[in-house]
């Protein structure tokens, strides 16, 4: 499996508005997540704003096309950075709180 970290920045808008909600929805529809899993502890963490993770068989060109299509769907100009990961370290990310079932 290939692992990617993707950053999409929309121009002329702020991270905490409806425009980014559109991006988040479009990215999720294409299989991107806004979280990352610590494989050792099995704890899931939130990524920083406008960053996404993707794990799959797709190559970096396919990931680029998926991310560009999602960004284009917002109607904003954007920048995009994709990294294929051979390993990752992170610090001080917020843990995803799981709802407990009754």
Secondary structure, 3 states (H helix, E strand, C coil): CEEEEEEEEECCCCCCCHHHHHHHHHHHHCCCECEEEECCCCEEEECCCCEEEEEECCCHHHHHHHHHHHHHCCCCCEEEEEEECCCCCCCCCCECCCCCCC
